Amino acid sequence: MRIRAALIATILPAVAAAQTPLSAIDWLNQPPPRGLPGTVLMEPPVASDALRPPVEVAPLERLALPVGLVSARVTGLPIDLWRGSDPAELAALIETVPVERSPAMQMLLYTLLLSETRAPAGGDSADLLLLARIDRLMDLGAVDPAQALIQMAGPTETRERFRRWFDATLLTGDEDRSCAALTVEPWLSPGLAATIFCTARRGDWNTAALLLETAHALDALPGPQLDLLDRFISPDIYDGAPPLPAPDNPDPLTFRLFEAIGERLPTTALPRAFAIADLRDVAGWKARIEAAERLTRTGALTPNLLLGLYTERSPSASGGVWDRVAAMQRFDTALNTGSAKAVAKTLPKAWGAAREAGIEVAFAEMFARRLAAVDLSGRTAALAWRVRLLSPDYEQAARAPHPATPRAPFLAALAQGNPSAAEPPDARARAISTAFAPDVEIPPELRMLLDSGRLGEAILRAMALFDSGRQGNTSDLTAALGTFNAVGLQDTARRAALQLMLLGPEQTP
């Protein structure tokens, strides 16, 4: 047999060389047709001269498909938002830019992360930037958008993408989809525990039990994980057994397994992404409300969903979250009646509840429009005006009569994009007013980024400056707001400045 194989290996190349080369495309071997007609112009020529048209040259890496959930036409951001920037620096900025204390910066970051954009050129930049976007969405608690973004990009292209997709589906209750993909492509598995879990979820309990026995025999998994999987695969054996000790830092698979065996872990001390699991019906009403408030604080949840939870049923207890629920329900009922007296009575308590939960801007988005239709007076009218300034309808509120307070004229002018029309009441207001001046100077480092087309990086660095300005560095505040205005983010600049003026401790209109 070896001699025969050697002869074949020797003869085949010689035979192949003696044959006429074959084309992979059949029609290339056919003779050209004869008697073709000459060129026929069915329309007048469109070229005015014989000069070569301009040709743009770009590296092939820049032609990668853009990825995002929101069209660039909707966000107003260009598809090449990240052009020219170093992918590693972009990933670091996306990971660290502070936005938790500014709803306007949160919304801007979501816009950057979800907009349809193309990664900068160079090697693995596309995946590096994509994974950074996904990780920050998860950090903010926006698990559903993170899952959707991975699915759009292709969750089974790499193990790193699949791992993030698997974690997201475990938290949203959509793990059957990722387990189905893992069954088809087992090389993607994040680990043996995931394989055992997905094998069982797909209904093959015998194979899952065999894999678990193998893991026991080889000590392939940590002891606590083996104990957890034992109860998941063979629940009847452990019926009546004492609960397992709660892990200090569970991953989504561990969390899901504890839920599956009936020992659900509380999410309040876990990373924010775990709160999304409490929005499902498996959690109690109180846990769902607290999770919704937690996610609303970072803009990961639509305010109307929180309002729906607040008004789902009547609270059966008092104190803490139940007092907030009662205050929100009374205020919502008062607005529905249209009674100015009822609104005036319930607004202060509802606003206090919103401040206690840290959801003032969400409160404004929930109630501002209905509040504008109620004729109030005195301190309640001033509070209602303040709420309206925090809503997307801030400019319309600024045109209405405002309360006679020292800060009100400046706030009204700021909401209309012209803060210099009023006297700034303090140093922060002066820094804001300077930022809206036509001749405001952009810091040289940001100007250099803008001049070189690195728009996304410039915005991220301006967001970092805004956080510094929020903490008292007025020059950084001016630089950040001035940059936002310069790149066309006037709405972000106004809302960020208004929130800064209205949401500080003891701030009043």
Secondary structure per residue as TSV (DSSP state, phi and psi in degrees):
chain	resnum	aa	ss	phi	psi
A	1	M	-	360.0	-40.6
A	2	R	H	-63.6	-39.4
A	3	I	H	-64.8	-40.2
A	4	R	H	-64.2	-42.6
A	5	A	H	-63.2	-39.2
A	6	A	H	-65.3	-40.7
A	7	L	H	-62.6	-43.1
A	8	I	H	-61.4	-42.6
A	9	A	H	-63.8	-29.1
A	10	T	H	-82.9	-37.8
A	11	I	H	-80.2	-39.0
A	12	L	H	-58.1	-45.1
A	13	P	H	-61.2	-36.8
A	14	A	H	-67.1	-42.2
A	15	V	H	-64.0	-42.8
A	16	A	H	-62.1	-37.9
A	17	A	H	-68.6	-28.4
A	18	A	H	-78.8	-18.1
A	19	Q	S	-83.4	157.7
A	20	T	-	-70.9	133.8
A	21	P	-	-57.9	138.7
A	22	L	-	-102.7	143.1
A	23	S	-	-89.5	145.8
A	24	A	S	-70.6	-18.7
A	25	I	S	-114.0	118.2
A	26	D	G	-57.6	-42.9
A	27	W	G	-70.8	-10.1
A	28	L	G	-70.5	-22.7
A	29	N	G	-86.2	-8.8
A	30	Q	S	-82.2	144.1
A	31	P	-	-66.5	149.4
A	32	P	-	-65.6	143.6
A	33	P	-	-67.4	151.2
A	34	R	S	-109.8	160.0
A	35	G	-	74.1	26.2
A	36	L	-	-68.2	144.5
A	37	P	-	-69.7	160.5
A	38	G	-	-70.5	173.3
A	39	T	-	-63.5	131.7
A	40	V	-	-116.3	118.9
A	41	L	-	-90.6	113.0
A	42	M	S	-88.8	-6.8
A	43	E	S	-147.8	158.6
A	44	P	-	-64.7	152.4
A	45	P	-	-62.9	147.4
A	46	V	-	-102.8	-10.6
A	47	A	-	-88.4	136.2
A	48	S	S	-92.8	-11.1
A	49	D	S	-153.9	-178.7
A	50	A	S	-102.0	13.9
A	51	L	S	-73.1	149.7
A	52	R	-	-69.4	131.3
A	53	P	-	-66.5	153.3
A	54	P	-	-64.7	141.4
A	55	V	-	-124.3	127.8
A	56	E	-	-92.1	134.8
A	57	V	-	-114.4	132.8
A	58	A	-	-144.9	149.8
A	59	P	-	-60.7	148.9
A	60	L	G	-62.4	-28.1
A	61	E	G	-61.1	-28.8
A	62	R	G	-74.1	-9.1
A	63	L	G	-91.5	9.9
A	64	A	S	-60.9	147.7
A	65	L	-	-65.5	136.8
A	66	P	-	-68.5	147.9
A	67	V	B	-126.5	132.6
A	68	G	-	172.4	158.9
A	69	L	S	-91.7	-19.3
A	70	V	B	-121.4	130.3
A	71	S	-	-61.1	146.2
A	72	A	H	-61.4	-28.1
A	73	R	H	-67.0	-27.4
A	74	V	H	-81.7	-45.7
A	75	T	H	-76.8	-24.2
A	76	G	-	81.2	1.9
A	77	L	-	-93.3	144.1
A	78	P	-	-72.2	153.5
A	79	I	T	-63.5	-32.4
A	80	D	T	-92.4	39.2
A	81	L	T	-53.8	-35.6
A	82	W	T	-97.4	9.4
A	83	R	T	-56.7	136.6
A	84	G	T	82.8	-9.8
A	85	S	S	-92.2	155.5
A	86	D	-	-74.8	123.9
A	87	P	H	-57.6	-37.4
A	88	A	H	-66.2	-40.1
A	89	E	H	-66.9	-40.4
A	90	L	H	-60.7	-45.1
A	91	A	H	-60.9	-41.0
A	92	A	H	-66.2	-40.8
A	93	L	H	-64.9	-44.3
A	94	I	H	-61.0	-38.4
A	95	E	H	-70.4	-33.1
A	96	T	H	-111.9	-13.8
A	97	V	-	-59.1	124.6
A	98	P	-	-81.7	125.5
A	99	V	-	-134.7	-4.7
A	100	E	T	-60.4	-27.3
A	101	R	T	-101.0	10.1
A	102	S	-	-138.6	104.8
A	103	P	H	-57.2	-34.1
A	104	A	H	-65.5	-40.2
A	105	M	H	-70.0	-33.0
A	106	Q	H	-61.4	-47.1
A	107	M	H	-64.8	-37.1
A	108	L	H	-65.3	-40.8
A	109	L	H	-65.1	-42.2
A	110	Y	H	-59.7	-39.2
A	111	T	H	-62.2	-43.0
A	112	L	H	-65.4	-41.2
A	113	L	H	-74.0	-32.0
A	114	L	H	-101.6	-10.8
A	115	S	B	-67.9	149.1
A	116	E	-	-71.5	105.8
A	117	T	B	-136.5	160.3
A	118	R	-	-108.6	137.8
A	119	A	-	-67.7	151.7
A	120	P	-	-65.9	162.7
A	121	A	S	-70.2	152.6
A	122	G	S	121.8	106.0
A	123	G	T	53.8	-125.5
A	124	D	T	-92.4	26.8
A	125	S	H	-61.6	-35.2
A	126	A	H	-60.8	-47.7
A	127	D	H	-70.6	-37.5
A	128	L	H	-60.1	-45.8
A	129	L	H	-71.5	-41.0
A	130	L	H	-60.2	-45.8
A	131	L	H	-65.8	-35.0
A	132	A	H	-64.9	-40.7
A	133	R	H	-63.3	-44.0
A	134	I	H	-65.2	-44.8
A	135	D	H	-62.4	-38.7
A	136	R	H	-71.7	-36.5
A	137	L	H	-60.2	-42.7
A	138	M	H	-64.6	-40.0
A	139	D	H	-61.7	-36.7
A	140	L	H	-79.5	-9.7
A	141	G	T	93.0	4.5
A	142	A	-	-85.4	69.6
A	143	V	H	-72.2	-41.8
A	144	D	H	-60.2	-49.3
A	145	P	H	-61.3	-37.2
A	146	A	H	-61.7	-45.2
A	147	Q	H	-62.5	-43.1
A	148	A	H	-65.4	-37.3
A	149	L	H	-65.8	-41.5
A	150	I	H	-65.2	-42.3
A	151	Q	H	-62.9	-36.5
A	152	M	H	-68.0	-38.7
A	153	A	H	-76.2	-23.6
A	154	G	-	110.0	90.6
A	155	P	T	-71.7	-17.5
A	156	T	T	-102.6	14.1
A	157	E	S	-72.5	-38.0
A	158	T	S	-139.7	161.6
A	159	R	H	-68.0	-34.0
A	160	E	H	-66.0	-40.4
A	161	R	H	-64.1	-45.0
A	162	F	H	-63.4	-40.9
A	163	R	H	-58.7	-43.4
A	164	R	H	-67.9	-38.7
A	165	W	H	-65.0	-42.7
A	166	F	H	-59.9	-46.5
A	167	D	H	-60.4	-43.6
A	168	A	H	-64.4	-43.6
A	169	T	H	-67.2	-32.1
A	170	L	H	-62.9	-36.8
A	171	L	H	-79.5	-30.2
A	172	T	H	-90.6	-5.1
A	173	G	T	80.5	18.8
A	174	D	-	-109.0	28.5
A	175	E	H	-68.3	-19.4
A	176	D	H	-60.3	-33.2
A	177	R	H	-68.2	-46.9
A	178	S	H	-70.9	-33.6
A	179	C	H	-66.8	-35.8
A	180	A	H	-63.2	-41.2
A	181	A	H	-65.6	-37.8
A	182	L	H	-67.0	-32.7
A	183	T	H	-64.1	-37.2
A	184	V	H	-75.9	-38.0
A	185	E	-	-127.4	77.5
A	186	P	G	-63.5	-18.5
A	187	W	G	-64.7	-15.5
A	188	L	G	-79.8	-9.1
A	189	S	-	-55.4	131.9
A	190	P	S	-70.7	-12.8
A	191	G	-	167.0	173.0
A	192	L	H	-64.7	-36.2
A	193	A	H	-61.8	-40.5
A	194	A	H	-64.4	-39.7
A	195	T	H	-63.5	-44.0
A	196	I	H	-62.6	-46.2
A	197	F	H	-59.9	-48.4
A	198	C	H	-68.8	-34.9
A	199	T	H	-61.7	-42.2
A	200	A	H	-67.7	-41.3
A	201	R	H	-62.4	-29.5
A	202	R	T	-82.7	1.3
A	203	G	T	95.1	-0.7
A	204	D	-	-95.7	75.4
A	205	W	H	-70.6	-32.4
A	206	N	H	-63.6	-45.0
A	207	T	H	-66.5	-39.0
A	208	A	H	-60.9	-42.4
A	209	A	H	-65.2	-39.1
A	210	L	H	-63.9	-43.2
A	211	L	H	-62.4	-38.6
A	212	L	H	-67.7	-40.5
A	213	E	H	-62.3	-38.7
A	214	T	H	-63.9	-41.0
A	215	A	H	-62.5	-38.1
A	216	H	H	-63.8	-46.3
A	217	A	H	-64.1	-35.3
A	218	L	H	-97.8	1.2
A	219	D	T	50.6	44.9
A	220	A	-	-81.6	-10.7
A	221	L	S	-134.5	154.1
A	222	P	-	-61.2	153.1
A	223	G	H	-54.9	-50.4
A	224	P	H	-58.4	-35.8
A	225	Q	H	-70.7	-36.8
A	226	L	H	-63.9	-42.6
A	227	D	H	-61.1	-40.8
A	228	L	H	-66.6	-43.4
A	229	L	H	-67.6	-34.1
A	230	D	H	-56.9	-46.1
A	231	R	H	-71.2	-28.2
A	232	F	H	-73.6	-41.8
A	233	I	H	-78.8	-36.6
A	234	S	-	-128.0	68.7
A	235	P	G	-64.6	-30.7
A	236	D	G	-64.3	-34.8
A	237	I	G	-65.0	-31.7
A	238	Y	G	-104.2	16.7
A	239	D	T	-62.2	123.5
A	240	G	T	88.2	-2.0
A	241	A	-	-71.9	152.1
A	242	P	-	-63.8	151.7
A	243	P	-	-61.2	151.0
A	244	L	-	-73.1	149.4
A	245	P	-	-64.7	138.6
A	246	A	-	-71.3	132.9
A	247	P	-	-72.3	154.5
A	248	D	S	-75.1	-40.4
A	249	N	S	-136.9	71.9
A	250	P	-	-71.7	147.5
A	251	D	-	-89.1	170.6
A	252	P	H	-57.3	-34.5
A	253	L	H	-66.4	-44.2
A	254	T	H	-61.1	-43.6
A	255	F	H	-58.6	-44.3
A	256	R	H	-68.5	-36.4
A	257	L	H	-67.5	-41.1
A	258	F	H	-61.1	-39.5
A	259	E	H	-64.3	-39.8
A	260	A	H	-67.1	-30.6
A	261	I	T	-92.0	7.1
A	262	G	T	84.2	18.7
A	263	E	-	-121.9	62.3
A	264	R	-	-61.8	135.1
A	265	L	-	-87.6	139.2
A	266	P	-	-68.1	146.3
A	267	T	S	-100.9	-5.1
A	268	T	T	-61.3	-32.6
A	269	A	T	-97.2	2.7
A	270	L	S	-95.7	164.8
A	271	P	-	-53.0	153.8
A	272	R	G	-57.1	-31.8
A	273	A	G	-59.9	-29.4
A	274	F	G	-68.7	-20.5
A	275	A	G	-62.9	-26.0
A	276	I	G	-62.1	-29.0
A	277	A	G	-67.5	-26.8
A	278	D	G	-77.7	-8.9
A	279	L	G	-79.5	-12.2
A	280	R	S	-78.7	162.5
A	281	D	T	-66.1	-12.5
A	282	V	T	-69.9	-15.8
A	283	A	S	-97.3	156.4
A	284	G	-	-73.8	168.1
A	285	W	H	-61.6	-44.1
A	286	K	H	-61.5	-45.1
A	287	A	H	-63.6	-37.4
A	288	R	H	-66.6	-41.2
A	289	I	H	-65.0	-46.8
A	290	E	H	-63.3	-39.2
A	291	A	H	-65.7	-40.7
A	292	A	H	-64.8	-40.3
A	293	E	H	-63.8	-41.4
A	294	R	H	-62.5	-41.5
A	295	L	H	-75.5	-31.9
A	296	T	H	-66.5	-32.7
A	297	R	T	-61.1	-25.8
A	298	T	T	-106.8	10.9
A	299	G	T	74.6	12.5
A	300	A	-	-82.5	-9.8
A	301	L	S	-129.7	138.9
A	302	T	-	-67.2	131.6
A	303	P	H	-53.9	-34.9
A	304	N	H	-63.6	-30.1
A	305	L	H	-67.3	-38.1
A	306	L	H	-65.6	-42.5
A	307	L	H	-61.5	-39.1
A	308	G	H	-61.0	-37.6
A	309	L	H	-70.6	-40.2
A	310	Y	H	-58.9	-36.9
A	311	T	T	-102.6	14.6
A	312	E	S	-65.6	-40.5
A	313	R	S	-158.0	176.1
A	314	S	-	-84.3	135.9
A	315	P	-	-66.0	140.3
A	316	S	S	-103.1	4.7
A	317	A	S	-144.6	-176.2
A	318	S	-	-135.3	166.0
A	319	G	S	91.1	146.1
A	320	G	T	58.0	-127.2
A	321	V	H	-62.4	-31.2
A	322	W	H	-68.4	-33.9
A	323	D	H	-65.7	-38.1
A	324	R	H	-65.4	-42.1
A	325	V	H	-61.1	-45.8
A	326	A	H	-62.6	-42.7
A	327	A	H	-63.9	-42.5
A	328	M	H	-66.1	-40.2
A	329	Q	H	-65.9	-42.6
A	330	R	H	-64.2	-41.2
A	331	F	H	-67.0	-41.5
A	332	D	H	-61.9	-40.5
A	333	T	H	-66.0	-40.8
A	334	A	H	-62.8	-41.0
A	335	L	H	-64.8	-36.6
A	336	N	H	-67.0	-31.5
A	337	T	H	-76.8	-24.8
A	338	G	T	77.6	8.5
A	339	S	-	-79.9	119.9
A	340	A	H	-63.1	-36.3
A	341	K	H	-65.3	-43.5
A	342	A	H	-67.2	-39.5
A	343	V	H	-65.8	-43.4
A	344	A	H	-61.8	-32.3
A	345	K	H	-76.5	-33.9
A	346	T	H	-99.5	-20.0
A	347	L	H	-60.2	-48.7
A	348	P	H	-58.6	-40.6
A	349	K	H	-69.4	-38.9
A	350	A	H	-65.8	-40.9
A	351	W	H	-64.6	-39.5
A	352	G	H	-62.1	-37.8
A	353	A	H	-66.1	-39.6
A	354	A	H	-64.6	-41.5
A	355	R	H	-66.1	-38.5
A	356	E	H	-61.9	-38.1
A	357	A	H	-85.3	-9.0
A	358	G	T	73.0	32.9
A	359	I	-	-124.6	39.5
A	360	E	H	-60.1	-43.9
A	361	V	H	-68.5	-38.6
A	362	A	H	-63.4	-38.9
A	363	F	H	-58.9	-43.9
A	364	A	H	-62.7	-41.6
A	365	E	H	-66.9	-31.0
A	366	M	H	-73.2	-39.1
A	367	F	H	-120.8	-11.1
A	368	A	H	-59.2	-44.3
A	369	R	H	-65.2	-42.1
A	370	R	H	-69.5	-33.6
A	371	L	H	-66.2	-31.8
A	372	A	H	-65.5	-22.8
A	373	A	T	-84.8	-3.4
A	374	V	S	-101.1	131.7
A	375	D	-	-86.7	102.0
A	376	L	-	-110.0	170.1
A	377	S	-	-145.7	164.8
A	378	G	H	66.1	-144.6
A	379	R	H	-65.3	-32.5
A	380	T	H	-67.1	-37.5
A	381	A	H	-63.9	-39.4
A	382	A	H	-64.2	-40.3
A	383	L	H	-67.0	-41.5
A	384	A	H	-62.0	-38.9
A	385	W	H	-64.9	-39.8
A	386	R	H	-61.8	-44.3
A	387	V	H	-60.6	-42.5
A	388	R	H	-66.3	-33.2
A	389	L	H	-66.7	-23.6
A	390	L	T	-86.1	-4.2
A	391	S	S	-94.4	170.1
A	392	P	T	-62.2	-17.5
A	393	D	T	-93.3	30.5
A	394	Y	H	-59.7	-36.6
A	395	E	H	-68.4	-38.5
A	396	Q	H	-66.3	-38.4
A	397	A	H	-64.3	-35.8
A	398	A	H	-66.2	-26.5
A	399	R	H	-79.5	-17.6
A	400	A	S	-78.5	161.7
A	401	P	-	-57.6	135.3
A	402	H	-	-110.8	160.6
A	403	P	-	-65.5	153.7
A	404	A	S	-84.6	74.2
A	405	T	S	-124.2	158.8
A	406	P	T	-60.6	-31.4
A	407	R	T	-89.3	-18.5
A	408	A	H	-59.4	-45.3
A	409	P	H	-59.4	-39.3
A	410	F	H	-67.8	-41.8
A	411	L	H	-62.6	-40.5
A	412	A	H	-64.9	-42.8
A	413	A	H	-65.7	-40.6
A	414	L	H	-62.5	-43.6
A	415	A	H	-62.4	-25.6
A	416	Q	T	-95.1	7.7
A	417	G	T	82.3	13.2
A	418	N	-	-137.7	65.4
A	419	P	G	-64.3	-20.5
A	420	S	G	-68.3	-10.3
A	421	A	G	-74.5	-8.9
A	422	A	S	-133.0	158.5
A	423	E	-	-74.9	123.5
A	424	P	-	-68.2	133.1
A	425	P	-	-80.8	-15.3
A	426	D	S	-156.7	-178.5
A	427	A	H	-64.4	-38.5
A	428	R	H	-62.8	-43.6
A	429	A	H	-63.0	-37.3
A	430	R	H	-64.9	-40.1
A	431	A	H	-63.9	-39.0
A	432	I	H	-65.9	-44.6
A	433	S	H	-60.7	-41.2
A	434	T	H	-62.7	-37.0
A	435	A	H	-65.0	-25.4
A	436	F	T	-94.0	0.7
A	437	A	S	-71.0	144.8
A	438	P	T	-60.6	-30.1
A	439	D	T	-101.1	22.3
A	440	V	-	-61.9	140.4
A	441	E	-	-91.8	128.0
A	442	I	-	-83.5	137.2
A	443	P	-	-53.3	142.6
A	444	P	H	-54.6	-37.8
A	445	E	H	-67.6	-35.5
A	446	L	H	-76.3	-36.6
A	447	R	H	-62.3	-38.9
A	448	M	H	-63.3	-41.5
A	449	L	H	-62.8	-43.0
A	450	L	H	-67.3	-41.6
A	451	D	H	-64.9	-28.0
A	452	S	T	-93.4	7.7
A	453	G	T	81.8	11.4
A	454	R	-	-91.4	65.6
A	455	L	H	-65.3	-47.4
A	456	G	H	-59.2	-44.0
A	457	E	H	-64.7	-39.4
A	458	A	H	-62.1	-40.8
A	459	I	H	-66.0	-43.8
A	460	L	H	-61.7	-41.5
A	461	R	H	-70.1	-32.8
A	462	A	H	-67.1	-35.6
A	463	M	H	-63.7	-39.0
A	464	A	H	-65.0	-38.7
A	465	L	H	-64.4	-37.2
A	466	F	H	-61.2	-40.9
A	467	D	H	-63.5	-38.9
A	468	S	H	-62.9	-41.3
A	469	G	H	-65.8	-35.8
A	470	R	H	-61.0	-31.6
A	471	Q	T	-85.9	1.6
A	472	G	T	124.2	-7.6
A	473	N	-	-83.3	95.4
A	474	T	H	-66.5	-31.1
A	475	S	H	-67.3	-37.7
A	476	D	H	-68.0	-35.5
A	477	L	H	-62.9	-45.1
A	478	T	H	-62.0	-43.6
A	479	A	H	-63.1	-42.9
A	480	A	H	-65.9	-51.3
A	481	L	H	-65.3	-36.9
A	482	G	H	-63.0	-38.1
A	483	T	H	-67.1	-43.3
A	484	F	H	-58.4	-43.9
A	485	N	H	-64.0	-38.4
A	486	A	H	-67.2	-29.9
A	487	V	T	-99.1	10.8
A	488	G	T	91.5	12.8
A	489	L	-	-100.4	51.6
A	490	Q	H	-63.9	-39.7
A	491	D	H	-62.5	-43.0
A	492	T	H	-61.2	-42.7
A	493	A	H	-63.1	-44.2
A	494	R	H	-65.7	-47.7
A	495	R	H	-65.7	-38.6
A	496	A	H	-63.3	-42.4
A	497	A	H	-67.9	-42.0
A	498	L	H	-63.5	-43.7
A	499	Q	H	-62.7	-37.7
A	500	L	H	-65.0	-37.7
A	501	M	H	-77.4	-26.8
A	502	L	H	-105.1	-17.2
A	503	L	S	-108.5	3.3
A	504	G	S	-70.8	166.9
A	505	P	T	-61.8	132.7
A	506	E	T	62.4	20.2
A	507	Q	-	-78.2	141.5
A	508	T	-	-135.2	159.9
A	509	P	-	-62.0	360.0
